[in-house]
Amino acid sequence: MHLATVAHEAGTSAAVRDGETWRALPATDLSALLATGAPAAGHVAGEVLAGAVPVLPLPAPRKVICCGLNYADHIRETGRELPTHPTLFTKYADTLTGPEADLVLPKGLEVDWEAELAVVVGTTLRRVDRRTALAGIAGYTVANDISVRDWQYRTVEWFQGKAWDASTPVGPVLVTPDELDPAAGVDVLCRVNGELVQRGNTRTLVFDPADLLAYVSTFTVLRPGDLVLTGTPGGIGAARRPPRFLADGDVVETEIPGVGTLRNTVRFTD
């Protein structure tokens, strides 16, 4: 099942894909739908939404938690050892933006790409085991943890380079677990102006989605609609020699086959 938040002639709506069309679900967006606590599959699809276009699927998560250094190749390119525990940081809902949105940032920043699989929480999870965490996944979507490296590396804490407003595209849809299995392996791809710069596979995750949800739930409750980014594979710009960063007008495409593609243009402003 493919779910989305779509913009249409009358506003926005949570929606389910029906062939080439989108049908309305009883909420204004997926954040509101998941907050009801009922599985999306339990809702009856309504009318066809004319002119529907997917936008940011989860505009109001209570928590956005991200895992860094979670692909073996990316860990090696940073010169680190494999971790024994997840490396975590947070974002705000304000950090998120839509699948086709421009990424508007001030001039002079060192801006980098990080293609990621994101996990959407479907049930309340508090101090759960791996099996319960896996059963609590509502679905998966695509994200790019666009990172401002010169700010990220000002200190040993990464937060200030990771939480710039409207800098993390997410979408275009949420795919339910019956249609996507990260343990079986899905590709995570990033292209800049058509050039493939990242290609990883979720089989190589050090901590998979169930591991991450179980671990995080030990110290903070996760609720329906919360978002957990699982980390990026190798190929980031900062690890290249010389380093490569995004320029004004660059088009960043982030793709997970079976989920979809984000297409975002970088715009630097005074």
C-alpha positions, 0 to 999 in steps of 0.5 A, spaced: 500 500 500 502 506 498 500 512 502 501 520 501 499 526 503 497 530 497 495 537 495 489 537 491 483 542 488 480 543 495 486 543 500 490 537 502 488 530 504 491 523 507 490 519 501 491 512 498 494 510 491 489 506 487 492 505 480 494 512 477 489 515 482 489 518 489 483 516 494 481 520 500 482 518 507 479 521 513 484 526 515 488 532 512 495 529 512 498 522 514 500 525 521 493 526 523 491 519 520 496 516 524 495 520 530 488 516 530 492 510 532 488 506 527 492 502 522 491 506 515 489 499 512 483 500 517 480 506 513 475 506 507 478 510 501 473 515 499 473 519 493 478 520 487 482 526 488 482 530 482 489 533 481 492 530 487 500 531 488 504 528 493 507 533 498 511 532 505 507 526 507 508 527 515 508 535 516 507 534 524 511 528 527 512 529 534 519 526 534 524 526 528 530 522 530 536 520 526 542 515 526 549 517 523 554 512 521 550 506 520 552 503 513 559 499 513 562 503 507 560 510 510 563 508 517 569 506 513 570 512 509 570 517 515 575 513 518 571 510 524 570 503 527 564 499 527 559 502 532 557 498 538 551 503 539 547 507 534 549 514 533 543 518 534 541 526 533 535 529 532 531 534 528 525 538 528 518 538 524 521 545 521 527 541 518 522 537 513 520 539 507 517 536 501 519 531 495 519 537 490 521 543 494 527 547 493 532 547 498 533 554 500 539 556 504 544 562 505 550 563 501 557 560 503 555 554 506 558 547 505 552 543 503 552 536 502 547 530 501 545 524 505 540 519 501 536 515 507 531 510 508 526 513 513 522 509 518 515 511 520 512 509 527 505 506 527 504 504 534 506 507 541 513 504 542 516 504 549 521 500 552 520 494 547 523 489 544 525 488 537 519 483 535 515 489 537 518 494 534 518 491 527 510 490 528 510 497 530 512 500 523 507 503 519 511 504 513 517 506 510 519 513 506 525 516 502 529 522 506 535 526 504 539 528 511 542 535 507 547 537 512 551 543 513 558 541 514 561 547 516 556 548 521 556 540 523 563 540 524 564 546 529 563 542 535 563 534 536 555 535 536 552 535 530 545 538 531 547 545 528 549 542 522 543 537 521 537 542 523 536 547 518 529 549 516 526 546 510 532 542 509 530 535 509 526 533 504 521 527 505 517 523 501 514 522 496 510 516 499 509 512 505 510 504 503 507 499 508 511 493 510 508 488 506 511 491 500 518 493 502 523 489 507 529 493 508 532 486 511 531 483 504 535 489 501 533 495 498 537 500 494 538 507 497 541 512 491 543 519 490 544 523 484 546 530 483 545 533 476 544 526 474 550 523 476 550 517 481 554 519 487 551 514 492 549 507 492 548 503 498 543 497 500 539 496 506 542 489 507 549 493 510 545 497 515 549 496 522 542 497 526 536 495 522 529 499 523 527 494 528 534 495 532 533 502 532 526 503 534 527 498 540 533 502 542 530 509 541 524 506 545 528 504 551 529 512 553 524 516 549 517 513 547 515 513 540 508 515 537 504 514 531 507 518 525 514 519 528 520 519 523 526 515 524 532 516 519 536 510 518 543 513 516 546 514 509 551 509 505 558 511 502 559 517 497 558 523 501 561 529 498 565 531 505 569 524 504 571 526 497 578 528 495 577 534 494 571 535 498 565 536 494 559 540 496 552 542 493 552 549 488 546 553 487 542 550 482 544 543 483 538 538 482 539 532 488 535 526 486 534 521 492 531 514 490 529 508 493 526 503 488 519 501 490 518 507 494 519 513 489 524 519 488 525 526 491 527 531 486 530 538 490 533 544 487 538 547 491 537 555 492 542 559 495 540 566 497 543 572 500 
